[in-house]
Amino acid sequence: MSLPIDQKIFTIRSNICEQRLAKNYSQEYIALKLGISQNAYCKIEMGASMISLERSLLIADILEIDVAILIGEQR
């Protein structure tokens, strides 16, 4: 059975943070690459703002991973 949407969103946010830390990248670095403030990026990881598909793809590119890792489809 599929996870509820709020659990899927939590998984994506958690995976973004996990992958960022694994690369030893700061929130400020990711934010700079995205062209947003560190505060705006922090809100993405904390779940205070929604993340678009486009931004998810950009984050995956910055982290040099497949977007499937962010959505929890592969490890």
MDAnalysis code that builds the backbone (N, CA, C; Angstrom):
import MDAnalysis as mda
import numpy as np

u = mda.Universe.empty(225, n_residues=75, atom_resindex=np.repeat(np.arange(75), 3), trajectory=True)
u.add_TopologyAttr("name", ["N", "CA", "C"] * 75)
u.add_TopologyAttr("resid", np.arange(1, 76))
u.add_TopologyAttr("resname", ["MET", "SER", "LEU", "PRO", "ILE", "ASP", "GLN", "LYS", "ILE", "PHE", "THR", "ILE", "ARG", "SER", "ASN", "ILE", "CYS", "GLU", "GLN", "ARG", "LEU", "ALA", "LYS", "ASN", "TYR", "SER", "GLN", "GLU", "TYR", "ILE", "ALA", "LEU", "LYS", "LEU", "GLY", "ILE", "SER", "GLN", "ASN", "ALA", "TYR", "CYS", "LYS", "ILE", "GLU", "MET", "GLY", "ALA", "SER", "MET", "ILE", "SER", "LEU", "GLU", "ARG", "SER", "LEU", "LEU", "ILE", "ALA", "ASP", "ILE", "LEU", "GLU", "ILE", "ASP", "VAL", "ALA", "ILE", "LEU", "ILE", "GLY", "GLU", "GLN", "ARG"])
u.atoms.positions = np.array([
    [0.838, -1.187, 0.000],
    [0.000, 0.000, 0.000],
    [0.884, 1.252, 0.000],
    [0.442, 2.272, -0.666],
    [1.171, 3.525, -0.796],
    [1.103, 4.333, 0.496],
    [2.181, 5.066, 0.767],
    [2.222, 5.934, 1.936],
    [1.329, 7.150, 1.731],
    [0.778, 7.701, 2.812],
    [0.016, 8.954, 2.695],
    [0.926, 10.070, 2.191],
    [0.339, 11.054, 1.545],
    [1.105, 12.138, 0.926],
    [1.975, 12.874, 1.934],
    [1.491, 13.100, 3.150],
    [2.304, 13.810, 4.136],
    [3.537, 13.001, 4.528],
    [3.425, 11.682, 4.533],
    [4.587, 10.835, 4.816],
    [5.580, 10.870, 3.653],
    [5.073, 10.923, 2.430],
    [5.950, 11.019, 1.265],
    [6.730, 12.332, 1.278],
    [6.051, 13.413, 1.612],
    [6.705, 14.730, 1.677],
    [7.764, 14.724, 2.774],
    [7.438, 14.134, 3.919],
    [8.411, 14.028, 5.002],
    [9.640, 13.246, 4.541],
    [9.425, 12.167, 3.810],
    [10.522, 11.349, 3.298],
    [11.423, 12.154, 2.372],
    [10.826, 12.920, 1.472],
    [11.609, 13.741, 0.547],
    [12.449, 14.753, 1.315],
    [11.828, 15.459, 2.253],
    [12.567, 16.460, 3.041],
    [13.700, 15.806, 3.823],
    [13.418, 14.663, 4.429],
    [14.446, 13.953, 5.203],
    [15.593, 13.499, 4.312],
    [15.258, 13.000, 3.133],
    [16.289, 12.532, 2.212],
    [17.139, 13.677, 1.680],
    [16.532, 14.821, 1.451],
    [17.302, 15.994, 1.021],
    [18.330, 16.345, 2.093],
    [17.886, 16.425, 3.323],
    [18.778, 16.774, 4.428],
    [19.863, 15.709, 4.594],
    [19.487, 14.454, 4.556],
    [20.444, 13.354, 4.708],
    [21.510, 13.383, 3.621],
    [21.083, 13.586, 2.384],
    [22.034, 13.617, 1.269],
    [22.922, 14.854, 1.330],
    [22.357, 15.970, 1.756],
    [23.151, 17.199, 1.894],
    [24.240, 17.011, 2.940],
    [23.877, 16.431, 4.070],
    [24.850, 16.201, 5.134],
    [25.902, 15.178, 4.716],
    [25.497, 14.171, 3.961],
    [26.446, 13.157, 3.477],
    [27.504, 13.778, 2.566],
    [27.113, 14.813, 1.833],
    [28.054, 15.518, 0.949],
    [28.826, 16.611, 1.695],
    [28.444, 16.803, 2.957],
    [29.048, 17.852, 3.777],
    [28.797, 19.242, 3.195],
    [27.610, 19.428, 2.609],
    [27.206, 20.720, 2.069],
    [26.385, 21.459, 3.119],
    [26.589, 22.743, 3.209],
    [25.791, 23.565, 4.121],
    [24.475, 23.948, 3.462],
    [23.524, 24.343, 4.275],
    [22.273, 24.869, 3.730],
    [22.566, 26.109, 2.897],
    [23.493, 26.906, 3.349],
    [23.850, 28.126, 2.628],
    [24.373, 27.805, 1.225],
    [25.189, 26.752, 1.106],
    [25.730, 26.359, -0.190],
    [24.618, 25.940, -1.146],
    [23.704, 25.101, -0.674],
    [22.593, 24.645, -1.519],
    [21.726, 25.834, -1.915],
    [21.446, 26.699, -0.956],
    [20.630, 27.881, -1.232],
    [21.279, 28.756, -2.297],
    [22.576, 28.959, -2.195],
    [23.312, 29.757, -3.181],
    [23.170, 29.147, -4.572],
    [23.333, 27.838, -4.668],
    [23.207, 27.149, -5.957],
    [21.788, 27.252, -6.514],
    [20.789, 27.296, -5.621],
    [19.388, 27.404, -6.048],
    [18.989, 28.851, -6.344],
    [19.790, 29.790, -5.889],
    [19.453, 31.200, -6.076],
    [18.395, 31.699, -5.105],
    [18.385, 31.095, -3.905],
    [17.436, 31.504, -2.867],
    [18.217, 31.783, -1.592],
    [17.547, 32.353, -0.602],
    [18.210, 32.621, 0.669],
    [18.362, 31.330, 1.474],
    [19.290, 31.366, 2.410],
    [19.474, 30.211, 3.293],
    [18.202, 29.969, 4.096],
    [17.534, 31.032, 4.490],
    [16.288, 30.916, 5.241],
    [15.211, 30.211, 4.410],
    [15.117, 30.569, 3.142],
    [14.139, 29.923, 2.259],
    [14.456, 28.439, 2.091],
    [15.745, 28.122, 1.969],
    [16.131, 26.712, 1.846],
    [15.830, 25.955, 3.134],
    [16.122, 26.570, 4.261],
    [15.843, 25.946, 5.554],
    [14.357, 25.595, 5.669],
    [13.501, 26.477, 5.173],
    [12.059, 26.222, 5.209],
    [11.686, 24.993, 4.383],
    [12.417, 24.732, 3.311],
    [12.179, 23.531, 2.509],
    [12.479, 22.294, 3.358],
    [13.652, 22.271, 3.983],
    [14.026, 21.115, 4.796],
    [13.127, 20.941, 6.016],
    [12.659, 22.037, 6.572],
    [11.812, 21.968, 7.762],
    [10.346, 21.701, 7.442],
    [9.990, 21.817, 6.170],
    [8.607, 21.574, 5.772],
    [7.697, 22.776, 5.907],
    [8.287, 23.944, 6.110],
    [7.496, 25.161, 6.241],
    [7.086, 25.733, 4.889],
    [7.707, 25.242, 3.818],
    [7.292, 25.645, 2.474],
    [7.284, 24.413, 1.585],
    [6.427, 24.433, 0.607],
    [6.305, 23.303, -0.316],
    [7.463, 23.342, -1.308],
    [7.856, 22.177, -1.750],
    [8.934, 22.064, -2.720],
    [8.334, 21.634, -4.056],
    [8.680, 22.367, -5.094],
    [8.163, 22.052, -6.424],
    [8.955, 20.905, -7.040],
    [8.394, 20.321, -8.060],
    [9.099, 19.276, -8.796],
    [10.383, 19.842, -9.390],
    [10.290, 21.022, -9.966],
    [11.477, 21.658, -10.559],
    [12.577, 21.841, -9.518],
    [12.214, 22.334, -8.343],
    [13.220, 22.560, -7.302],
    [13.773, 21.227, -6.802],
    [12.950, 20.200, -6.729],
    [13.425, 18.865, -6.335],
    [14.472, 18.360, -7.319],
    [14.211, 18.559, -8.599],
    [15.161, 18.139, -9.624],
    [16.462, 18.929, -9.537],
    [16.356, 20.226, -9.274],
    [17.551, 21.055, -9.126],
    [18.378, 20.621, -7.921],
    [17.707, 20.341, -6.816],
    [18.414, 19.890, -5.612],
    [19.116, 18.566, -5.878],
    [18.430, 17.651, -6.540],
    [19.049, 16.369, -6.884],
    [20.295, 16.593, -7.743],
    [20.219, 17.507, -8.699],
    [21.384, 17.819, -9.538],
    [22.536, 18.385, -8.704],
    [22.228, 19.297, -7.806],
    [23.259, 19.890, -6.956],
    [23.911, 18.826, -6.082],
    [23.095, 17.904, -5.578],
    [23.608, 16.829, -4.725],
    [24.228, 15.688, -5.536],
    [24.126, 15.791, -6.857],
    [24.665, 14.786, -7.782],
    [24.095, 13.394, -7.508],
    [22.768, 13.363, -7.354],
    [22.064, 12.103, -7.134],
    [20.845, 12.055, -8.034],
    [20.301, 10.879, -8.186],
    [19.064, 10.718, -8.944],
    [17.901, 11.163, -8.062],
    [16.938, 11.827, -8.664],
    [15.782, 12.304, -7.899],
    [15.037, 11.147, -7.231],
    [15.174, 9.939, -7.766],
    [14.530, 8.764, -7.159],
    [15.035, 8.544, -5.730],
    [16.265, 8.926, -5.452],
    [16.782, 8.807, -4.089],
    [16.033, 9.758, -3.168],
    [15.733, 10.953, -3.651],
    [15.012, 11.915, -2.815],
    [13.609, 11.444, -2.481],
    [12.960, 10.797, -3.427],
    [11.596, 10.349, -3.157],
    [11.553, 8.985, -2.492],
    [12.738, 8.414, -2.235],
    [12.807, 7.173, -1.500],
    [12.590, 5.928, -2.313],
    [12.759, 6.046, -3.627],
    [12.544, 4.901, -4.504],
    [13.791, 4.050, -4.700],
    [14.958, 4.578, -4.335],
    [16.186, 3.801, -4.385],
    [17.142, 4.305, -3.327],
    [18.091, 3.491, -2.973],
    [19.083, 3.843, -1.942],
    [20.460, 3.745, -2.491],
])
